[in-house]
Amino acid sequence: MTAGMYDPQGAFARLVLETMPEESRVGLTLGFVRTFGIPAIAHVLGSTGRMTNEPRSRAKATGVAMFGLIGQGLESAEGRRIVEDLRRVHDRPDITPELMRYVLACFTVCPLRFIDRHGHRSVTAEERDAAYTFHLSLSDALGLPDSTDGQLDGVESWMSEYESRHFAPSEAARTLWEATSRGLLAARLPAPLAGLAPAVAASLLDEPLRTALEVRRPPAPVRTLVTYALRARARSRRNAS
């Protein structure tokens, strides 16, 4: 590539895979959890049994697919294979293009939100543009509609409006949250904190999502502990950079 040429694929890949890999993984997990707030999506995920019986393997498969696309590009042989797999897996009557569009929005927006709030620095304008370029390219590859205004802000606005219309409690969502918070998240915490996993995880959810999942706001000491830990980690990374 010519020196100085703008490389959106490279800019987004560096952010997600090199600069903020841990924050990106947590953000992607939170994006996945966010989809539980849509009853139609929660029903699809719950009906397969994989999310309730094997939450870690299901989440890992999602991460491998997304990070593979980001790292290798949609036009690579591996990227084309992943896109084809996504089309095949989601080719069922109860998964509409609008639902797929919402899921993709969560997977794009939520990692960036987590980085902005808890990373050692905020996402740059170039990185936001690169994320939108990736989002639009994957939308096109999957044949999904896009009516945003040509920037990531449009994706976020559509996503928020969609949630205001469709977020609602469901039995499937409660079951998925129970499995994810106790299975997937508990496994990523030190053993003494594993029992606090649901409360720690709930501290990372906003009020609309907690309402949709029927999750109580965690006690103040837990919220304070989580906030302190995330700020301390960000400060340490910032001082080291």
C-alpha positions in Angstrom: 0.0 0.0 0.0 1.3 3.5 -0.8 2.7 5.4 2.2 0.1 7.6 3.8 -2.9 6.0 2.1 -5.9 5.6 4.4 -6.5 2.0 5.3 -9.8 1.5 7.1 -9.4 -2.2 7.3 -6.1 -1.9 8.9 -7.2 0.9 11.3 -10.1 -1.1 12.7 -8.1 -4.3 12.8 -5.3 -2.6 14.8 -7.8 -1.2 17.3 -9.6 -4.5 17.9 -6.8 -7.0 17.6 -3.7 -5.1 18.8 -4.5 -1.9 20.7 -7.6 -2.9 22.7 -8.0 -6.6 22.3 -9.4 -7.3 25.8 -11.7 -4.4 25.8 -12.9 -5.4 22.3 -13.7 -9.0 23.5 -15.6 -7.8 26.5 -17.5 -5.2 24.4 -18.4 -7.9 21.8 -19.7 -10.2 24.6 -21.8 -7.3 25.9 -23.1 -6.7 22.4 -24.1 -10.4 22.2 -25.9 -10.1 25.6 -27.6 -6.9 24.4 -29.4 -8.9 21.7 -31.1 -10.9 24.4 -33.3 -7.8 25.0 -35.1 -8.4 21.7 -37.6 -11.2 22.4 -37.5 -12.5 18.8 -33.7 -12.9 19.0 -33.8 -14.4 22.5 -36.3 -17.0 21.2 -34.0 -17.9 18.3 -30.9 -18.2 20.5 -32.8 -20.1 23.2 -34.4 -22.6 20.8 -31.0 -24.0 19.7 -30.0 -24.9 23.3 -26.3 -24.0 22.6 -26.4 -20.7 24.5 -27.9 -22.3 27.6 -25.9 -25.6 27.5 -22.6 -24.3 26.1 -22.4 -20.5 26.6 -18.7 -20.4 26.4 -18.3 -22.3 23.1 -21.2 -20.3 21.6 -19.6 -17.0 22.5 -16.2 -18.2 21.4 -17.6 -19.1 18.0 -19.1 -15.6 17.6 -15.8 -14.0 18.6 -13.8 -16.2 16.2 -16.1 -15.3 13.3 -16.1 -11.5 13.9 -12.4 -11.2 14.7 -11.6 -13.4 11.7 -13.5 -11.0 9.4 -11.9 -7.9 11.0 -8.4 -9.3 10.9 -8.4 -11.0 7.5 -11.0 -8.9 5.6 -14.2 -9.9 3.9 -12.5 -10.4 0.5 -9.9 -12.9 1.8 -10.6 -16.6 1.4 -11.2 -17.0 5.1 -13.5 -13.9 5.1 -15.6 -15.3 2.2 -15.9 -18.6 4.1 -17.0 -16.9 7.3 -19.6 -14.8 5.4 -20.9 -17.9 3.7 -21.2 -19.7 7.0 -23.0 -16.8 8.5 -25.5 -16.8 5.6 -26.1 -20.5 6.0 -26.5 -20.6 9.8 -28.9 -17.6 9.7 -31.0 -18.8 6.7 -34.2 -19.6 8.6 -37.7 -18.0 8.5 -37.6 -16.6 12.0 -34.4 -14.6 11.4 -35.4 -11.5 9.4 -33.0 -9.1 7.7 -34.0 -6.5 10.4 -33.0 -8.8 13.2 -29.6 -9.6 11.5 -29.1 -5.8 11.0 -29.6 -5.2 14.7 -27.2 -8.0 15.7 -24.5 -6.6 13.4 -25.1 -3.1 14.8 -24.6 -4.5 18.4 -21.4 -6.3 17.3 -20.0 -3.1 15.8 -21.2 -0.4 18.3 -20.8 -2.2 21.7 -17.0 -2.9 21.5 -16.4 0.8 20.7 -18.7 2.0 23.5 -16.8 -0.2 26.0 -13.5 1.1 24.7 -14.7 4.7 25.0 -15.9 4.2 28.6 -13.3 1.8 30.0 -10.2 1.8 27.7 -7.0 3.7 28.3 -8.0 6.1 25.5 -11.1 6.9 23.4 -11.8 5.6 19.9 -10.4 8.1 17.4 -12.4 9.6 14.5 -10.4 7.5 12.0 -11.2 4.3 13.9 -14.9 5.2 14.1 -14.9 5.7 10.3 -13.0 2.4 9.9 -15.6 0.6 12.0 -18.4 2.0 9.9 -16.6 0.9 6.7 -16.4 -2.6 8.1 -20.0 -2.5 9.2 -21.3 -1.4 5.8 -19.1 -3.9 3.9 -20.4 -6.8 6.1 -24.0 -5.6 5.7 -23.6 -5.6 2.0 -22.0 -9.0 2.0 -24.9 -10.4 4.0 -27.5 -8.6 1.8 -28.8 -6.5 4.7 -30.6 -3.2 4.2 -28.8 0.0 5.4 -30.5 3.4 5.8 -28.0 5.2 7.9 -26.5 8.5 7.0 -23.1 7.3 6.0 -21.4 7.3 9.4 -21.4 5.3 12.6 -23.6 7.8 14.4 -26.4 6.7 12.1 -25.9 3.1 13.0 -26.1 4.0 16.7 -29.2 6.1 16.2 -31.0 3.4 14.4 -29.9 0.8 17.0 -31.2 3.0 19.9 -34.5 3.6 18.1 -34.9 -0.1 17.3 -34.4 -0.9 21.0 -36.9 1.7 22.2 -39.5 -0.1 20.0 -38.5 -3.8 20.7 -36.8 -4.2 24.0 -39.0 -6.3 26.3 -38.7 -9.0 28.9 -39.1 -12.6 27.9 -38.6 -16.0 29.5 -35.9 -16.9 26.9 -33.9 -13.7 27.8 -34.0 -14.6 31.5 -32.7 -18.1 30.7 -30.0 -16.8 28.4 -28.8 -14.2 31.0 -28.7 -16.9 33.7 -26.5 -19.1 31.6 -24.3 -16.4 30.3 -23.7 -14.5 33.6 -23.1 -17.7 35.6 -21.4 -19.8 32.9 -19.5 -17.6 30.5 -18.6 -14.6 32.8 -18.0 -16.6 35.9 -15.3 -18.6 34.1 -13.4 -15.4 33.3 -13.2 -14.3 36.9 -10.8 -15.4 39.7 -12.4 -18.3 41.7 -13.2 -16.1 44.8 -15.2 -13.7 42.6 -17.0 -16.3 40.5 -20.0 -16.2 42.8 -20.3 -12.5 42.2 -20.3 -12.9 38.4 -24.0 -12.1 37.8 -23.7 -8.9 39.9 -20.4 -7.9 38.3 -21.9 -8.5 34.8 -25.0 -6.6 35.7 -22.9 -3.6 36.6 -21.9 -3.4 32.9 -25.5 -3.2 31.7 -27.4 0.0 31.1 -30.9 0.5 32.6 -32.9 -0.2 29.4 -31.1 -3.6 29.0 -31.4 -4.5 32.7 -35.1 -3.8 32.4 -35.5 -6.0 29.3 -33.5 -8.8 31.0 -35.3 -8.2 34.3 -32.0 -7.9 36.1 -31.8 -6.0 39.3 -29.4 -3.1 39.7 -26.4 -4.5 41.6 -25.7 -3.3 45.2 -23.7 -0.1 45.4 -20.5 -1.8 46.8 -20.4 -4.1 43.8 -20.9 -1.2 41.3 -18.2 0.8 43.1 -15.8 -2.2 43.0 -16.3 -2.7 39.3 -15.9 1.0 38.5 -12.7 1.2 40.5 -11.2 -1.9 38.9 -11.9 -0.7 35.4 -10.6 2.8 36.1 -7.5 1.4 37.7 -6.8 -0.9 34.8 -7.3 1.9 32.3 -5.0 4.2 34.2 -2.3 1.5 34.4 -2.5 0.9 30.6 -2.5 4.7 30.0 0.7 5.2 32.1 2.4 2.2 30.4 1.7 3.5 26.8 
